[in-house]
């Protein structure tokens, strides 16, 4: 049984996202919290750290509910439960806020303006071990005066040239926000093979995680590297 905590101070939004979850999962336990202290109490019912990390599969965490203090609330959760998958939810859609949340350990970010289908897609991707960043956010270019995050590596041409053709195809689809399963279906390869390629891509690009690789490669033109041989 899946165990998901929805932490948000707006009852209507909690009801809506729980409805989305139950539409796609019959065997699921959901709980609610309306501020960060209540969420932490639910997440940390005992002193047995290993047990409590196994208790919950996913936390949906409102960025601006009471007690959060912005992304400091996410940091508190990540410090207490580093293995727990966390999706941030917020009405904020500033690109920098979303990227900071991902750099601080969120596995996904759902704008509250998202459709039910988009919310469901985000939840499914994170539960499958992938990350979710809204596609329209990924497509945005960085503002001229924005300083790139130090956590986002810069990709050198040599690093791209070190990737195999298949790895480049995988990376190109990663930048479109596709999950491992979707990439496997499009490229007609096994999902385990995609995972192997992703690990190799992260290593070659010097990225610590999938999000960093996606952000670093998003503005690249893959056409010269993917021309028919």
N, C-alpha and C positions, 0 to 999 in steps of 0.2 A: 504493500500500500504506500502510495506517495503521501508525504507529509509536507504541507506548504503553509507558511505563515504570511499573511497579508498585513503589512503595517502601514496604515494610512489614516489620517485624521478626518477623512471625508467618508461617511458611511455609504453614500451612494456609489462612490468609486470602488469601495471595498466590495459591495454587493455585485457591481458590474464585473469586476475582474474574477471574483469567485465563480460567478456564472460562466464566464469564459472557460475557466479551468475545468469546471464540472461538465461542460459540454464535450470536452475531449478526454476526460479521465473519469471512468465510473468508480474506480477503486482509489479514492483520494480522501485524505483528511485535511481539512482547512481550518485554520484558526486566525483570529484577528487581533490586532493591537492598534491603539489610536495615538500612541506616542512612543518615543524611543525607550524609556524605562520599561514600559509594558512589554515591548518587543524583546528586550534583553531578558526580562524575567521569564518570558515564555521559552526563549531559546536556551537559557541556562538554568534548568530546573534543579540541577544537582552539581556536585563538585567533580563528577566523573567526566572529564573532558572527552575521552574517547566515546563514551556512551552518548553524550549530548550532540556530538558531531554526526553520529549515525541517526539520531532522532529525526532530523529535518533534512528534506531534500532541496528545498528552495525557500528563499526569503524575498518577497517583493517589498521594497523599502522606499517610502515616500521621502523625497529629498528635503521637503520643507515642513514636515510635521513637527509638533512640539518636541524639544529635546535634541533635535538633530544638529543644530548649529552648522548648517550647510553639510559639507562632506565630512566633517568631523565625526558625525554619527556613523557614516560608512566605515571610517577608520576604526572606530570602537568595535564595531561588529567584526571586521576583518581581524583585528587583534585577538578578539575572544574566540572566534571560530574561523580560522583561516581556510578550512576546507569547505565551508558552506557556500553554495552558489547563491549570489545576491544579484537581483535585478533592481536597479534604481527606477523609480517611477516619478515623474514630475511634469508640471505644466511648462517648465523651462525647456527651451529648445536651443539654447546657445551652444554652438559647436564646442567652444572651449570648456564649458561646464561638463558636457558629455564626455569629452576626451579626458578630462581630469578624473571623472568618476571611474572611467575604465582603467586609467593608470593607477588609481588607488585600489584596484582589485575587484570592481564590479564585473560581473560576467555579462551584463546586458543593461540597456537603458531603454525604457519605454516612455515616450512622451504621452501625456494624458489625452492628447488630441488624436492618438492612434485609433484606428478602427479595431473592431473586435477580432477581425482576421489577422491584423498585424500583431495584436497582443498575443493571440494564440500562437502565431509563428515564433515570436520572441521566446515565449515560455517553452515551446517544444525544442527550440534550438539549444537553449541553456540546459534543459533537462537531459539533452542528448550529449552534453559535454562540450558544446560549441559556445561561441560568444555571439551576441546580437547587438549591432549598432544600426540605427535607422539608416536605410539606404540613402535617403535624401540628405542626411547629415554627412555621410561619407562623400557624397558628390560635391559638397560645398568646397570651394577653394579657400585657402587660408588668406585672411585679410592682409594687406601689404604691411601693416604695422604690427602684426601679431608675431610674437617671438615663439618659434617652435618649441614644443616641450622637449626637455632634455631626455625624457624617457622614450622618445620616438627616434629610432636610429635613422641616419641618412644612408640611402642605398647607393653605393658606388657602382659604376658601370661594370667593373670587374666582378662584383658580387653577382649581378644579374647573369653575366656571361658564364659564371661557374655553375649555374643551374642547368639541369637537363631540360629538354624541350617539354617533357611531361610535367616537370616541376613548375615551369613557367606557365603552363596551361592551368595547373592547379592554383598557382598564385593569382593569376588573372581572375579566376572565378572566385577566389577568396575575397578579392577587392569588391566584388559585386554583392557581398554579404551572403554567399551561398554556404550552406552547411556541408559537412563531409559527405553526407548521404546524397545531397543534390549534386555535388561535384562528381561523385562516383557514377551517378546515373547519366550525367551529361558526357562524361569522358569514357563511359563504358568500361570502368575498372572497379575492382573491389573496394569497399569502404576502408578495409584494413590497409590497402595500398595507398589510399589517399592519406590516411593518418601517417604512414611512413614518409610520404612526400612532404607533408606539412612539417614534420619534425626536422627533415633535412633542410627545408626552406628556412625555418627559424634559425637553425644553426649557421647556415651560410650567410644569412643577412644580419646576424648578430642581434636578432630580436629575442626578447625574453618571453614573449607570448604571442598568440595569434593576433591580438588587437594591434600590437606594435607593428607587426609585419603588414597588416592591412593598411594602417594609417601611413606607413612609410611608402608603401607601393601604390597608394590610391591614385596619385597624379601621374604615374608612369605610363608611357605609351608602349604597350607590349607588341605592337604591330611589327617592328623590325626584327623582333626575336621569335615571332611565331609564323613568319612567312613559310609557305610550303618549301620543303627541301627537295 
